[in-house]
Amino acid sequence: MNIYRKTGSLMVAVALSLGITLAQAGDIRWKKENFTYTAKGKNLKEFLREFGVSQGLTVVVAKDVEGSVNGRFDLLPASLIELMAASFGFIWYAEGNVLYISPANDVRSEVLRLSNTSTARFRQALEQLDLPTRRYPIIYDARQGTALVSGPSRYVELVVQTARSIDQTQTQTQTQGGNGIATENAQVRVFPLQYAWAGDFTYTQGGRDQVIPGVASTLSQLHNGNSPVARTSSRTARSRSPAESLRSLGLMSGSSANSLDALRGQKDEPLLQNSAPADRVLPQFVADGRLNAVVVRDLPDRMASHSATIQALDVKPGLVEIEVRIIEINTEALESLGIDWRLRTNRIDIQTGRNLPSLSWGSALSDSAPLIGPNGLQGLLPPPAGVLTTVLGDAGRFLIARVNALAQEGRANLLSSPKVMTLDNVEAVLENLNTFFVRVAGNLDVNLFDISVGTSLRVTPLIVTEGGQKQIKLAIRIEDGALTSQSVDNIPVVRRSTITTQSLLGDGQALLIAGYAQENDTNDQSAVPGLSNVPLVGGLFKYQAKRKTRVERFFLLTPKVVVL
């Protein structure tokens, strides 16, 4: 038996005695009798069609499959089709009673994402369609809900269409409230958390409620996107309108209290519109605040994936202690501190102090310039324009000692030194504010507006581990304000300064930030009791002096990683 390819140059002697291992012939029910045929220069397409007729199959041959066949054949049908495929380099598969023949380069692969159905249900659907999954096996990943299919293009396309159809049908069933198989087979599991919050954590910042998403909200946003929990976790609660604030103080009249919607400007929008029934959408994630646990309702083969994700989110956070010292120093005494300062603007980079490199001027500065001098930490985060910063190691204790010495001379003052401990990547807030209310009269109502002045410090630490060494990245926002002697419409003018910067420090190092200088006018008056009140000569027993001092406020921050 001789077989010639389309070039006619290759001859293959075929016999069962050669010991060729033939692959399984797919899902076709071949006839048990041998196929006997003698070919002399027979066209390959015609040969395959006649072979199909003998097996009760319709054969569809691609135009790129060509060749001629010579020889006498007496083989089982399954062995013959595999022999032809190996000799002429084509691939084949069957759909029912149709046998498709295509060239070898027609093979393709696809990764399918099963969003609304399980891999078990998808496998069951393919078996019901009698697709040749044994010849071209599909690799399933139940945890990720994916399937990898490889084979002829027509076969792969049929599998892809089947997956889309099942997903779409399952989505419609869930949306219409039907009893889909996915929801019928769903189970419920409870995952207790040790370190993370199961529900959303809400705190007030600047008069607005800020929401930190919990694990349940994170998972719901990841899988469902527009679920009610996800919508709640991604939005920031609005601040109270002036009308609501005044109503809580009892200063709103009845007619105005009923007009909150008008003062608010708009009504609250519903969180979810045109959504599917809650009990039909999978997966579902609910936070149990009493147990601090996430309750999951989903298909059994997806629970392993949810468990791995929850374990990755529920990690023990690091602890950071932040010590802040607020210092006021007379500008005339600054030279005695010996601090190496860095002033950075858009086109000027100046460093002052001892043993420092020369200043640079007039050229654009790189954002990766060292943060401080050669003896300090080489950070990659420069201070913003117009801010003086320096990093102190052990010199921080020396600075405090010098400040205490200046305080004894009346040229410095250590205002406060609070400490706070916070979690890694969680903002810590230190505020020392004075609040007063300004009354504004209207036609029908009296409105009160609060004004707060003082010092507010917000620090977000992030522990960075590199090469076994721990560093702390700080995001800092400082607001410093005070009342002035000036007033407008009998309302005092508030002076307020803001500093926002970032820095990278070694564990235990200190960051010194220079604020804005301010001038203080003081009137000192002393008198001799009794004699200072004598007419005409009382002024001889009084002493009055006016002094103007210029002080600068500093913020010394020392973060430390706390190991429990």
VOKE-965030 format. One record per residue (C-alpha): x, y, z. Coordinates in steps of 0.001 Angstrom, whole numbers, padded with zeros to 6 digits, always signed. Layout:
BEGIN
XYZ/...
This chain:
BEGIN
+000000+000000+000000/+001437+003342-001068/+000140+006783-000064/+001231+009976-001862/+000839+013487-000451/-000203+016385-002709/+003426+016778-003805/+003507+013155-004835/+007015+012810-003417/+006298+011033-000128/+005425+007360+000058/+004460+005620+003250/+004177+001827+003594/+001329+001069+005944/+000563-002156+007737/-000944-002974+011081/+002091-005108+011864/+004227-001933+012115/+002889-001389+015631/+001557+002172+015098/-000350+003377+018147/-003508+004977+016900/-005335+007613+018937/-008870+007125+020106/-011261+007878+017287/-013328+010461+019080/-017000+010045+019854/-018037+008615+016471/-019749+005242+016485/-017755+003548+013744/-018872+000369+012062/-017254-002774+013335/-016309-004113+009902/-012993-003275+008255/-012962-000689+005512/-011604-002323+002361/-010568-000107-000530/-008056-000069-003387/-006909+003349-004626/-004768+004298-007605/-004058+008027-007699/-007336+008694-005929/-008006+012314-004993/-007832+012659-001204/-011111+014578-000940/-012977+011976-002976/-011381+009173-000975/-012512+010740+002315/-016036+011332+001034/-016373+007700-000082/-015020+006624+003282/-017653+008760+004987/-020441+007289+002896/-019403+003799+003986/-019758+004908+007619/-023006+006810+007154/-021283+010202+007585/-021284+013403+005597/-017685+014535+005119/-016821+018237+004782/-013223+018712+003590/-011503+022109+003722/-010100+023406+000453/-006539+023416+001815/-006590+019647+002355/-005241+018062-000831/-003338+014959-001948/-003568+011647-003769/-003946+008154-002362/-002495+004920-003701/-002695+001515-002133/-004952-001161-000815/-006597-000678+002573/-008174-003234+004875/-008415-001491+008251/-010903-000644+010949/-012529+002765+010264/-011023+004351+013395/-007536+003205+012431/-007937+004360+008834/-008980+007945+009646/-006098+008306+012112/-003667+006943+009536/-004853+009432+006943/-004632+012310+009420/-001041+011401+010330/-000006+010911+006708/-001569+014011+005164/-001311+016303+008184/-004952+017182+008742/-007188+017196+011798/-010758+016046+012074/-013712+016038+014380/-017370+015083+014131/-020618+016814+014960/-023321+014207+014971/-023241+012608+011523/-020969+015248+009966/-017207+014663+009772/-015119+017834+009375/-011624+017670+007872/-009348+020733+008164/-005607+021471+007854/-003346+021240+010910/-002870+025018+011099/-006584+025354+011853/-005964+024548+015526/-006738+027361+018018/-007128+027787+021779/-009498+029877+023886/-009799+030585+027612/-013437+030856+028684/-014561+032799+031754/-017753+031339+033241/-019325+034262+035071/-022825+033010+035848/-022538+029244+035759/-020310+026552+037186/-017764+024422+035384/-019775+021310+036300/-022887+022666+034596/-020847+023691+031560/-019296+020210+031312/-022757+018665+031564/-024048+020869+028740/-021191+019842+026429/-021828+016165+027132/-025509+016608+026302/-024499+018174+022966/-022404+015050+022247/-019314+017103+021409/-016012+015197+020987/-014622+016306+024333/-012706+013040+024744/-010724+013681+021576/-010172+017353+022360/-010369+017468+026162/-011209+020712+027925/-009197+021774+030977/-011356+023190+033782/-010395+025384+036743/-013319+025268+039154/-011736+027744+041588/-011324+030452+038974/-014398+029473+036954/-012439+029129+033706/-012081+026547+030953/-009314+026080+028362/-010428+024601+025040/-008156+023682+022119/-008934+022085+018783/-010220+022880+015299/-011626+026369+014842/-015163+025142+014256/-015056+022998+017386/-013634+025816+019529/-016208+028269+018195/-019018+025865+019023/-017739+025491+022596/-017424+029280+022966/-020983+029815+021716/-022228+027162+024126/-020551+028911+027069/-022012+032275+026070/-025461+030810+025653/-025400+029123+029068/-024113+032281+030765/-026732+034451+029074/-029559+032038+029859/-028480+031797+033481/-028336+035602+033775/-031858+035967+032368/-033124+033270+034724/-031650+035054+037740/-032923+038479+036623/-036468+037205+036041/-036543+035477+039415/-036570+031970+037990/-035194+028963+039776/-031896+028570+037967/-029683+025610+038679/-026912+027896+039973/-029101+029305+042731/-030674+025961+043535/-027259+024403+044190/-025932+027367+046161/-024576+026887+049653/-023781+029290+052489/-020489+029497+054362/-019305+031803+057141/-015713+033095+057102/-014696+034683+060445/-012067+037421+060221/-009244+038064+062661/-007730+041378+061566/-009799+042948+058787/-013253+044495+059169/-016069+042490+057623/-018331+045533+057210/-017604+049070+056106/-015829+051288+058625/-017113+054864+058777/-015376+057830+060357/-015906+061582+060216/-013300+063783+058594/-013751+067472+057950/-017485+067265+058585/-017910+064453+056059/-018414+060763+056691/-015631+058774+055030/-016161+055071+054344/-013391+052466+054307/-014722+049387+052479/-014767+046158+054440/-013974+042700+053105/-017621+042020+052193/-017827+045211+050154/-014498+044514+048447/-015594+041026+047386/-019004+042257+046261/-017432+045005+044163/-014981+042503+042688/-017605+039966+041611/-020813+041940+041129/-019650+045500+040504/-023030+047208+040831/-024310+045347+043867/-025868+047339+046703/-022956+046573+049004/-020429+047611+046388/-022250+050831+045656/-022344+051675+049355/-018652+050996+049894/-017460+053048+046941/-019308+056221+047749/-018557+058837+050364/-021477+059899+052489/-022428+063495+051897/-021856+066074+054569/-024809+067543+056380/-026312+070608+054799/-026500+073831+056807/-030249+073351+057188/-029815+069894+058743/-027125+071180+061089/-029298+074056+062237/-032319+071827+062747/-030270+069705+065126/-029533+072881+067100/-033232+073761+067310/-032872+076990+065324/-034976+076066+062293/-038567+077198+062006/-041232+074664+061118/-041747+075902+057581/-038062+075886+056842/-037520+072512+058430/-039903+071059+055880/-037836+072568+053072/-034707+070494+053550/-034881+069081+050063/-034923+072565+048586/-031915+073659+050646/-030108+070433+049897/-030343+071100+046182/-031225+067553+045221/-032723+064399+046650/-030844+061258+047407/-030725+058883+044464/-031540+055223+044960/-028469+053078+045331/-029559+050474+042800/-031835+050719+039796/-033178+047935+037585/-031314+045354+039617/-031947+041656+039798/-033665+040191+042869/-031122+039932+045659/-031786+036228+046273/-031118+035330+042611/-027705+036922+042063/-024618+034868+042824/-022270+035246+044519/-023626+037107+047557/-021487+038621+050334/-022927+039871+053626/-021004+041288+056587/-021953+040052+060060/-020857+042773+062460/-021524+040706+065588/-019076+037954+064593/-016949+040153+062325/-017428+037531+059636/-018229+037434+055928/-021220+035294+054981/-020895+033954+051421/-023647+032361+049343/-022442+030789+046115/-021913+027539+044246/-019854+024891+046075/-017059+024755+043503/-016426+028506+043930/-016053+028472+047709/-012377+027536+047559/-011645+030640+045484/-013563+032868+047914/-011728+031329+050869/-008327+032041+049314/-009286+035647+048562/-010594+036251+052084/-007419+034813+053607/-005325+037129+051435/-007330+040153+052623/-007395+039154+056296/-003743+039832+057155/-002261+041173+060361/-001503+044880+059911/+001605+046571+061219/+001514+049134+064008/+003166+052532+063800/+003641+054935+066694/+003815+058575+065663/+005218+061151+068057/+004695+064799+067186/+006392+067779+068780/+005166+071263+067955/+007854+073863+068578/+007960+077647+068314/+011407+079232+068008/+012439+082846+067770/+013872+083470+064314/+016964+085043+065882/+017733+081755+067639/+017461+079509+064576/+021158+079763+063737/+022091+078115+067024/+020220+074909+066136/+022603+073841+063366/+019863+072256+061225/+020623+071288+057617/+017650+072685+055756/+016467+072062+052274/+014392+074597+050397/+012889+073371+047165/+011002+075336+044543/+010406+074654+040875/+013773+076044+039739/+015777+076583+042937/+017391+073976+045176/+019124+075442+048217/+020559+073662+051237/+021804+075505+054285/+023769+074358+057300/+027146+072835+057930/+029207+070676+055534/+026648+070865+052718/+027215+070773+048947/+026918+073942+046944/+023479+075185+045955/+022023+074784+042458/+020219+077587+040659/+018328+078256+037458/+017870+074767+036019/+014885+072481+036225/+015217+070061+039122/+014771+066327+038988/+012110+064855+041251/+014508+062094+042240/+017034+064407+043871/+018202+063358+047356/+015944+064505+050131/+018743+065694+052433/+022479+066012+052724/+025047+063219+052567/+024645+062277+056238/+020901+061734+056079/+018455+059411+054404/+018497+059409+050611/+014783+059469+049880/+013065+059582+046500/+010197+061817+047572/+011141+065509+047460/+009248+068080+049500/+006727+070212+047645/+007669+073658+046453/+008077+076227+049196/+008417+073760+052111/+011480+073449+054332/+012181+069898+055490/+015035+067908+056960/+015455+064363+058223/+017044+063846+061624/+018408+060564+062940/+019904+060593+066432/+020193+064355+066028/+016512+064612+066926/+017339+064231+070624/+020016+066900+070305/+017467+069226+068731/+015036+068778+071620/+017832+069465+074100/+018707+072689+072280/+015036+073704+072215/+014781+073146+075960/+017847+075302+076467/+016374+078067+074314/+013080+077755+076189/+014860+078592+079425/+016107+081768+077746/+012619+082636+076528/+013522+082185+072856/+011676+078886+072214/+008581+077096+073375/+007599+073425+073191/+003861+073796+072654/+002819+070139+072790/+004123+066626+072206/+001224+064236+071540/+001619+060582+070584/-000704+058358+068643/-000586+054760+067464/-002211+053732+064208/-002359+050787+061844/-000264+050503+058737/-001750+052601+055907/-004479+054014+058179/-004671+057756+058722/-003976+059137+062194/-005551+062479+063119/-004290+064853+065809/-006406+067969+066307/-006369+070775+068828/-009123+073121+067671/-011220+075918+069085/-014691+076279+067586/-017014+079262+067736/-020305+079936+065982/-021203+082928+063864/-024859+083914+063811/-026224+085037+060462/-029772+086416+060439/-032104+085800+057514/-035675+086785+056693/-037287+083936+058615/-034450+082050+060242/-031255+082522+062155/-028382+080448+060828/-025321+079395+062785/-022061+078562+061046/-019167+077011+062932/-015579+078186+062488/-012727+076077+063855/-009169+077292+064305/-006128+075596+065732/-003719+072861+064736/-004742+069790+062762/-002247+067102+061782/-003144+064141+059565/-000526+061461+058966/-000862+058255+056951/+002094+055883+057502/+002984+053035+055155/+005544+050431+056193/+007961+049587+053363/+010270+046570+053745/+013266+046335+051430/+016295+044144+051943/+015171+043244+055448/+015169+046910+056474/+011958+048673+057383/+011219+052186+056252/+008132+054299+056757/+006524+056374+054042/+004546+059300+055412/+001774+061283+053760/+001370+064427+055859/-001141+067249+055898/-000777+070034+058461/-003311+072813+058971/-002351+075546+061396/-004560+078532+062120/-005287+081220+064673/-007521+084229+065204/-006102+087629+064337/-006827+091023+065826/-008561+092090+062623/-012289+091686+062053/-014854+092106+059296/-018459+092877+060307/-017508+092063+063892/-016341+088628+062778/-012679+087898+063527/-010358+087149+060635/-008809+083690+060758/-005227+083118+059652/-004729+079619+058305/-001707+077907+056739/-001552+074459+055154/+001381+072145+054454/+001030+068928+052436/+004053+066738+051808/+005365+063163+051638/+008568+061632+052915/+010374+058318+053312/+012113+057718+056644/+014052+054975+058306/+012489+053379+061351/+013010+055740+064292/+014220+058695+062233/+012544+062062+062650/+011197+064470+060060/+011368+068176+060858/+008993+070435+058925/+009249+074199+059131/+005960+076019+059029/+005321+079663+058313/+006823+082495+060314/+004457+084805+062149/+004795+088077+063990/+003393+088550+067477/+002711+091977+068988/+002782+091998+072785/+002088+094798+075230/+003787+094430+078616/+002438+096647+081375/+003444+096777+085028/+002428+099178+087785/+002807+099829+091512/-000509+099054+093183/-002205+102119+094567/+000412+104666+093510/-000227+104050+089798/-003795+105329+090274/-002819+108687+091804/-003871+111506+089461/-001123+113411+087624/+001761+111473+089171/+000365+107950+088712/+002078+107618+085360/+005447+107726+087098/+004640+104419+088751/+003630+102611+085532/+005728+100805+082956/+004467+099888+079488/+006484+098285+076697/+005476+097153+073212/+007404+094307+071682/+007242+092689+068265/+008642+089195+067989/+008944+086948+064951/+008649+083245+065609/+008588+080191+063385/+006624+077054+064106/+008193+073624+063583/+006678+070146+063479/+008947+067262+064476/+007488+063871+063516/+009067+060617+064704/+007426+057407+063409/+008379+054033+064882/+007326+050527+063910/+005827+048774+066939/+006432+045027+067242/+003983+043161+069464/
